Amino acid sequence: MQNSSSVKKPVWRPADEAAATSNMAAFIEWRRATAAHAPGGPAEIWAWAARAPEEFADALIRFAGLDSAQDYAGALAQAMGRRGAIVLLDPRQRIDAAALLAGEVPACIAAMLKTADSAALAQQAADHLLLLELRPDQRVLWPGPLDQCWPLGALLAGGTLLLSETPPADPEGLAAAEGAVLLRRPV
């Protein structure tokens, strides 16, 4: 008979293809390959985040391939790479990583960036990568006001963020017309 300390805990395996290809599954596998603390599944990830927020934040920043020494705009630009962008819908203007780094952005985006600091990156990475499962090359529309940095965190996934200075009357219709999904803040 084995004693309970020698019985190995079962390794979490996603139940379906969507879960298996999720950012959460990739984060768990990355953690298993790179760290002593290997979470057993999504519930353990969130428990770890609550128990050791700084350790979790550091791991999430490394998983996202970000440099924690960079400022907020620099980290977003790094994540955007050559494909990601901000598209301001009215008037239509595309802002790429180089423009973001150079500070060549419209006033509304500059104001959003002023509300940010590097400490926001880990929470935004958790929200956008792990909770909302945003993916590279995905187009997302933020239908809300441009008074906070949180929507910019969608760029951490390397996609395109659509913004409108005037909240759209029909966000679902605009998202469909733009080939985007609506970005909603998790509660």
N, C-alpha and C positions, 0 to 999 in steps of 0.2 A: 504494500500500500504506500502510495506517495504522500508525503506531507504537503500541506497546502502551500508552503513556501517554494516548493520545487515545481509546482504546476504553472505552466506558462499561460499568461493571459492571451486569449485569442486576438489575433490581429484583425482590425476593422477592415472590411472589404465592402466597397459600395455595392448596393443591391441591383442597380441597373446601369445601362450605358450612360445616361445623363449624369448620374452621380459619379461614375467612374471617370468621366472626362471633365469633371468640375474643377474649378480652381481650388476648392476645399480639398478634394482628393489629391491634387498635385501638391498642395501645401503639406498635407499629412505625409505623403511619400517623400517629399524633400526633407522634412523634419526627421523622418526615420533614417534617411541616408546621411544626414549631416550633423546630428546632435545626439547627445546622451539621452535627452528627454524625448521620447517618441510617443506622441499621443495615440491613444487607441481609436479615436474617432472624433467626429465633429463635436460631440458633447464635451469631450475632454479638452478640445481646443478652446471652447468658450470658458470652461472652468479654469484652465490655465491662464487665459486672458484676464479673468477676474482676480485670480490668486497672485499673479506676478505680471502686472501690466507692463512694466519696463522691459522685462525679459521677452515678453510676447511681442511688444512693439519693435524691439531690436530684431527679433527673428523675422517678423513680417516685412520690415524694411529690407533686410537681406534677401528674403525670398522674392520680393518684387524687383530686386536688382538695383536698388536705389543706394545712393551714397548719403549716409546720414549727416555728413559734414556740409552738404549742399544746402542752400537756402530753398525755400518752398518753390519758387518759380524755377530754379535750376533742376530740382528733383522732378517737377512736372515735365519740363522740357526733355529731360533724360528719358523719362518713361514714354513720352510721345514719340521719340525717335523721328524717323523720316515719314511715318505714315499718319500718326495722330495729328489732330488739329482741333482748333476751336473755330466754329463757324457762327459768326454773328449774323442773324437773319434779317435785321432791319437797321441799316442797309446791309446787304449781303457782303460779308468780308471774311476771308479765311486767314486765320492766324496760326502760323506754324511754330515749331519749337525755336527756331532761330529768332523770330520776331518776339516770342515770349522772353527769351534770354536777354535780348537787346532792350526790352521794355517798350517796344514799338507796338503797343496795344491800345485799343480804344479806351476812353476814360472809364466806361462801365467795368471793363475787365481789370484795369488798373486798380479800381476801387475794391473789386473782389479780392485781388491779390493782397491789398493792404490789410485785409481782415485775417490773413493767414500767417502761420508760422510753421517752422519745421516740425513742431510737436504735433500738429494736426495730421501729418502724413500717415502715421500708423493707424489712427482711427479711420481716416478716409480709405486707406488701403483695405482695412478690415471690412468696412462698409461696401466699397465698390467691388473688390475682388472676391471676398468670401461670402458676404451676405447677398449681394445683388448679382454675383457671377458675371460681371461685365467681361467682355473678351476683346482681344485685339481686333481691329477693323470693324468693330460694332459702332453703329451710329446711335447716339442717345440724345433725346431732347429734354432739356430742363425747362418745365413750364412755369417755374416759380420766379420770384423776384431775384434780381442780381445784387443782393445785399450781403452775401456771405460767400466764403470760399468753398463750402462743401461740394457744390456741383462740379468744381474744377477737379476734384479728386477722381472723377470718372476718367480723366486723362491718364491716371496711373495704369489703366488696363491697355493703353495704347490705341484707343479708338478715337472717334470724332465726337465732340460735344457741341450740340447745337444750342445756341442761346438767343433769346429775343429780349430786347430792352422793354418791350411791352408784352406782358403775359398774354399768350394767345387765347382768343375766345373759344377755340375748339382745339385743345391740345392733342386729343386723339387723332383728329383729322389731319392736323399739321404733321404729327409724327408719321402717320401713314403716307402722306404726300412726300415726305422727306426720306422715306425708307428707314425710319428710326423707331426706337422703342422709347417710351416715356421713362424718364428717370424720376423715381420717387424715393424720398428719404425713408430709410427703415425706421420703424417705431419701436 
